[in-house]
Amino acid sequence: MDYELTPEQSEIQRLSRDFARREIEPAQVQMDADHEFPYELWKKWSDLGMAGMLIPEEHGGSGLDPVTYILALEEVARVSNTFALIWQVHVLVANIYIKFGSDELKDQYLPAYASGEKLGAFGLTEPDAGSDAAGMRTKAVREGSDWIINGTKTFISNAGTDISDGLVLMASTGERPNGKKAFSSFSIPQDAPGFKLGQSWDKMAWFGMDNRELVFEDCRVADKRLMGSEGSGLSQALDGLNLGRIAFGAIAAGLIQACLDESLKYAKERVQFGKSISSYQLIQAKLADMATYAEATRQFTLYAANLHAKGRPCHKEASMVKLFGTRHATQATLDAFQIHGGYGFMQEYKVNRFFREGKILEIGEGTNEIQQLFIARELGC
Ligand SMILES: Cc1cc2nc3c(=O)[nH]c(=O)nc-3n(C[C@H](O)[C@H](O)[C@H](O)COP(=O)(O)OP(=O)(O)OC[C@H]3O[C@@H](n4cnc5c(N)ncnc54)[C@H](O)[C@@H]3O)c2cc1C
């Protein structure tokens, strides 16, 4: 497959890299200090057309392709996994509206998502249903021309900020004709009666991102808030999660590259036994692994993004990219910590944050074990 970048893709990649260094880097320091959502940064990023990168121009977006998005996302993640994840969730939700929203919902949400005035959130996970999404207890029941929703979601990103506007919610809606459980997705407005923000989580990293519980107690929404057809919720989620998993590949590539950048610089400067530690082969092996896995993850992610952009099947590749990239990202954060010795334990060194950020990439967007199950299924197991 030919992945030579178009002039426009190269330009967006360069713009993202410059913006990340100039604007995201200081905002990351601020997020680590105050644990606040980076509103100013989000506005600046949105003003560049990035919040609406994949939203068609007729809905106020930039109308760009998934490959350009993946290139920009890696640049962001290289500087801040937190901001990369905030953006990734927003893009995922915008995509659900693009593909499955009615014209009315598109008009209501997409221009505001494109301008960054509103932030997208997606609610699937529940306290007792994570990997086993089909075990969810949140139920939506028809009552006249409305739906009544009861249940609790947890860990949900982006739902509790000042610019959040509800979420796309997944709920069970009875049974399909074949007797299997049916799941449907709903666009829930922030002011829906019976929808409440629950407690926010105190996390080990991603401090500027809002993650919280969401409670639905006889929450009432109109029938027109159903996304797509009744019972098509899980297939919609799967569609969105393919791009989400490819995005996790880009975030992993950014994190591995960041580990390499910091470790190489430090290893060249740090002198022990009269020589810089970069001259020792055991250190070199770690640096060589990081460089190899950064490049392999980047190229594999671009391959999967190209498949996705061309509308070709990429379910297996999306899972592989997520599994491969995030596994090596965790290892890279451990190696970067090791190369920094005791300084890696200190908050002022970036690798300390990388270490805290790496592991969760193996869990979010479907755990790596679940990716292995998907891949095995594609192999015919
Ligand atoms: C910071 C953060 C942000 C998040 N944001 C969102 C969000 O915006 N929206 C949303 O819906 N969710 C979100 N999530 C939830 C995330 O997708 C889930 O945490 C993830 O899917 C795993 O679910 P769980 O945590 O309940 O783990 P569990 O499903 O309980 O898994 C526990 C362990 O068991 C393993 N396991 C489970 N089943 C199997 C099996 N069949 N075979 C082998 N191993 C298995 C898992 O791989 C894992 O290692 C977020 C989570 C975090 C931590």
The ligand as a Tripos MOL2 file, in Angstrom:
@<TRIPOS>MOLECULE
LIG
   53    58     1     0     0
SMALL
NO_CHARGES

@<TRIPOS>ATOM
      1 C1         -9.2710    6.5050   32.1130 C.3       1 LIG1
      2 C2        -10.3520    5.6870   31.4880 C.ar      1 LIG1
      3 C3        -11.1790    6.2660   30.5330 C.ar      1 LIG1
      4 C4        -12.2520    5.5340   29.9990 C.ar      1 LIG1
      5 N1        -13.1310    6.1420   29.1500 N.ar      1 LIG1
      6 C5        -14.2340    5.4780   28.7560 C.ar      1 LIG1
      7 C6        -15.2620    6.1330   27.9910 C.ar      1 LIG1
      8 O1        -15.1500    7.3180   27.6440 O.2       1 LIG1
      9 N2        -16.3760    5.4220   27.6570 N.ar      1 LIG1
     10 C7        -16.5380    4.1220   28.0130 C.ar      1 LIG1
     11 O2        -17.5690    3.5390   27.6940 O.2       1 LIG1
     12 N3        -15.5830    3.4620   28.7280 N.ar      1 LIG1
     13 C8        -14.4500    4.1130   29.1110 C.ar      1 LIG1
     14 N4        -13.4910    3.4640   29.8490 N.ar      1 LIG1
     15 C9        -13.6880    2.0800   30.2020 C.3       1 LIG1
     16 C10       -12.7560    1.0940   29.5080 C.3       1 LIG1
     17 O3        -13.1240    0.9270   28.1600 O.3       1 LIG1
     18 C11       -12.8240   -0.2100   30.3290 C.3       1 LIG1
     19 O4        -12.0690    0.0380   31.5070 O.3       1 LIG1
     20 C12       -12.2820   -1.4030   29.5920 C.3       1 LIG1
     21 O5        -13.1200   -1.7500   28.5250 O.3       1 LIG1
     22 C13       -12.1290   -2.6340   30.5140 C.3       1 LIG1
     23 O6        -13.2470   -2.8340   31.2960 O.3       1 LIG1
     24 P1        -13.0580   -3.0510   32.9000 P.3       1 LIG1
     25 O7        -12.1860   -1.9520   33.3710 O.co2     1 LIG1
     26 O8        -14.3890   -3.1900   33.4940 O.co2     1 LIG1
     27 O9        -12.2290   -4.4060   33.0360 O.3       1 LIG1
     28 P2        -12.8260   -5.9090   33.0180 P.3       1 LIG1
     29 O10       -13.6540   -6.0960   31.8060 O.co2     1 LIG1
     30 O11       -13.4350   -6.2230   34.3320 O.co2     1 LIG1
     31 O12       -11.5050   -6.7510   32.8540 O.3       1 LIG1
     32 C14       -10.6330   -7.0770   33.9290 C.3       1 LIG1
     33 C15        -9.5440   -7.9850   33.3650 C.3       1 LIG1
     34 O13       -10.1180   -9.2180   32.9060 O.3       1 LIG1
     35 C16        -9.7590   -9.4410   31.5670 C.3       1 LIG1
     36 N5        -10.8430  -10.1380   30.8710 N.ar      1 LIG1
     37 C17       -12.1620   -9.8190   30.8550 C.ar      1 LIG1
     38 N6        -12.8430  -10.6920   30.0920 N.ar      1 LIG1
     39 C18       -11.9320  -11.5610   29.5950 C.ar      1 LIG1
     40 C19       -12.0040  -12.6860   28.7340 C.ar      1 LIG1
     41 N7        -13.1660  -13.0920   28.1970 N.pl3     1 LIG1
     42 N8        -10.8600  -13.3760   28.4450 N.ar      1 LIG1
     43 C20        -9.6870  -12.9680   28.9620 C.ar      1 LIG1
     44 N9         -9.5460  -11.9090   29.7890 N.ar      1 LIG1
     45 C21       -10.6480  -11.2040   30.0920 C.ar      1 LIG1
     46 C22        -9.5260   -8.0540   30.9830 C.3       1 LIG1
     47 O14        -8.7290   -8.1060   29.8090 O.3       1 LIG1
     48 C23        -8.8280   -7.3680   32.1570 C.3       1 LIG1
     49 O15        -7.4890   -7.7140   32.1570 O.3       1 LIG1
     50 C24       -12.4200    4.1790   30.3700 C.ar      1 LIG1
     51 C25       -11.5500    3.5880   31.2960 C.ar      1 LIG1
     52 C26       -10.5320    4.3310   31.8700 C.ar      1 LIG1
     53 C27        -9.6770    3.6810   32.9190 C.3       1 LIG1
@<TRIPOS>BOND
     1     1     2 1
     2     2     3 ar
     3     2    52 ar
     4     3     4 ar
     5     4     5 ar
     6     4    50 ar
     7     5     6 ar
     8     6     7 ar
     9     6    13 1
    10     7     8 2
    11     7     9 ar
    12     9    10 ar
    13    10    11 2
    14    10    12 ar
    15    12    13 ar
    16    13    14 ar
    17    14    15 1
    18    14    50 ar
    19    15    16 1
    20    16    17 1
    21    16    18 1
    22    18    19 1
    23    18    20 1
    24    20    21 1
    25    20    22 1
    26    22    23 1
    27    23    24 1
    28    24    25 2
    29    24    26 1
    30    24    27 1
    31    27    28 1
    32    28    29 2
    33    28    30 1
    34    28    31 1
    35    31    32 1
    36    32    33 1
    37    33    34 1
    38    33    48 1
    39    34    35 1
    40    35    36 1
    41    35    46 1
    42    36    37 ar
    43    36    45 ar
    44    37    38 ar
    45    38    39 ar
    46    39    40 ar
    47    39    45 ar
    48    40    41 1
    49    40    42 ar
    50    42    43 ar
    51    43    44 ar
    52    44    45 ar
    53    46    47 1
    54    46    48 1
    55    48    49 1
    56    50    51 ar
    57    51    52 ar
    58    52    53 1
@<TRIPOS>SUBSTRUCTURE
     1 LIG1         1 GROUP 0 **** ****
